[in-house]
Every structure is written in structure tokens, then in C-alpha cells.
Amino acid sequence: MREDEKDTLLTGRQIEVLKLKRKGLSQADIARKLKTTRGNISTIETTAMKNIAKAEKTIKLYRAMESPIWLTVASGTDLYEIPQMIFKEADRKKIKISMDSATVIVRLKTDAPDRIAHRVTAGDISISVDEHGNVTIY
């Protein structure tokens, strides 16, 4: 194991499988090479991808916590009220938002589709705005 592969959320076996996958090998090819089953390789790969996604979400959350604006939009809020909530808080903090209302709504629908039903939020949505006006939706 290389030095940069140590102290990560991935095991040595997960790293090995992901490297072989990036080289274009199928799960069956990797299983033969590593003398195991395709099902085992599938499990290793799935777990590795979940670990990577979790690490990415953790970093995103940590960066958001450092943001000067952090809003939690309650379930049941009209989708078209959210941009004004963001702009009002940004004005209070003297931050220029890097997008317009329509773009905020598109981002909400893209980044939190499971928490939007028609024009209403179907679950709490967290939103951060950094000092440069970049909006992140959680």
C-alpha cells in the first residue's frame, strides 16, 4: 500500500478493486485475478463507493459549517419562497448571491429532488452560502 493510501476510509482491498475497475476490468475479471467471487467484488466495490460518498458529504457539511449563512428550510415551505429567504439573509450579511431566483429553484430541484413535492418542500432542506455568494444545498 502506498503512503497516500494509508489513513483513508477505504481498505486496502477496496483500493485494489477500484484501481482494477478504473483500468477497465469487469467484476468477473477482478474476481478471477484476486481469486474470489464476483459477488464479493461487487460487495467490496459497493461498500467503497458508499464510503467515498459519505466522505464527500462530510467534507461538504464541514465547509458549509464555516459559511456565514446557514439556513434550514422547514418541510411544507413553498418552493418559490426559498430564494427570497436566501437573498434576505445574504443582504443582511452583505453577501452578493451568485445566482438568480430561477437558478436557485432549479438547483433545489436538482440537489434535493427527494425533498420536493410539486411546489412544496417534503422534508427539511439545509442551505449554506459562502462568503463569495455560492449557494450549496444539502
C-alpha positions in Angstrom: 0.0 0.0 0.0 1.3 3.4 -1.0 1.8 6.1 1.7 -1.0 8.3 0.3 -3.4 5.3 0.5 -3.0 4.9 4.3 -5.3 6.6 6.8 -8.3 6.7 4.4 -11.8 5.5 4.7 -11.0 2.8 2.2 -9.5 -0.6 3.0 -6.5 -1.9 1.0 -8.8 -4.4 -0.7 -11.3 -1.7 -1.7 -8.4 0.4 -3.2 -7.2 -2.6 -5.1 -10.6 -3.3 -6.6 -11.2 0.3 -7.5 -7.8 0.5 -9.2 -8.6 -2.6 -11.3 -12.0 -1.3 -12.1 -10.5 2.0 -13.4 -8.3 0.0 -15.6 -11.4 -1.3 -17.3 -11.6 -4.8 -15.8 -15.1 -6.2 -15.1 -16.1 -7.5 -11.7 -15.7 -11.1 -13.1 -12.2 -10.3 -14.3 -11.2 -8.7 -11.0 -12.7 -11.7 -9.1 -10.6 -14.1 -11.2 -7.5 -12.0 -10.7 -8.0 -11.8 -6.9 -9.2 -15.4 -6.6 -12.6 -14.6 -5.2 -16.2 -14.4 -6.3 -17.8 -11.8 -8.5 -20.4 -11.3 -5.7 -17.6 -10.5 -3.2 -16.0 -8.0 -5.6 -19.5 -6.4 -6.1 -19.8 -6.0 -2.3 -16.3 -4.6 -2.0 -16.9 -2.1 -4.8 -20.4 -1.0 -3.4 -19.0 -0.5 0.1 -16.1 1.5 -1.3 -18.4 3.8 -3.3 -20.6 4.3 -0.2 -17.5 5.2 1.9 -16.4 7.7 -0.8 -19.9 9.3 -1.0 -20.0 9.6 2.8 -16.6 11.3 2.9 -17.7 13.7 0.2 -20.9 14.6 2.2 -18.8 15.0 5.3 -16.5 17.5 3.6 -19.4 19.4 2.1 -21.0 19.7 5.5 -17.8 20.8 7.2 -17.3 23.5 4.6 -20.9 24.6 5.0 -20.5 24.9 8.7 -17.8 27.5 8.1 -20.1 29.5 5.8 -21.5 32.8 7.1 -25.1 31.8 6.1 -26.7 28.5 7.1 -30.5 28.1 6.6 -32.8 25.2 7.3 -35.9 25.4 5.2 -38.8 23.6 7.0 -40.9 20.9 5.4 -44.0 22.4 3.9 -42.3 25.6 2.6 -43.4 26.9 -0.8 -40.5 26.4 -3.2 -40.9 29.9 -4.6 -40.3 31.4 -1.1 -36.9 29.9 -0.7 -34.9 32.2 -3.0 -36.2 35.2 -1.1 -35.3 33.7 2.2 -31.7 33.2 0.9 -31.5 36.7 -0.6 -32.8 38.3 2.6 -30.2 36.6 4.8 -27.5 37.5 2.2 -28.5 41.1 2.2 -28.3 41.1 6.0 -24.8 39.7 5.8 -23.9 42.0 2.8 -23.1 39.0 0.5 -24.0 39.1 -3.2 -25.6 35.8 -4.3 -24.0 34.3 -7.4 -27.4 33.2 -9.0 -30.9 34.4 -9.6 -34.2 33.1 -8.1 -34.9 30.8 -11.1 -31.4 29.2 -10.8 -31.9 28.7 -7.0 -35.2 26.8 -7.7 -33.5 24.7 -10.4 -30.7 23.8 -8.0 -33.2 22.9 -5.3 -35.0 20.5 -7.7 -31.7 19.1 -8.8 -29.9 18.7 -5.5 -32.8 17.8 -3.3 -35.4 16.1 -5.5 -36.4 13.6 -2.8 -37.4 16.6 -0.5 -39.6 18.4 -3.0 -43.2 17.5 -3.9 -44.7 19.8 -6.6 -44.2 23.3 -5.2 -43.6 22.4 -1.6 -40.7 21.0 0.4 -41.4 17.5 1.6 -38.6 17.5 4.1 -36.2 19.9 5.7 -33.6 21.3 3.4 -30.3 22.9 4.6 -28.7 25.6 2.6 -25.4 27.4 3.0 -24.0 30.4 1.3 -20.2 31.1 1.5 -18.6 34.5 1.6 -18.4 34.6 -2.2 -22.2 34.0 -2.6 -22.0 30.4 -3.7 -25.1 28.5 -2.6 -24.9 24.9 -1.5 -28.0 22.7 -0.9 -28.0 19.7 1.4 
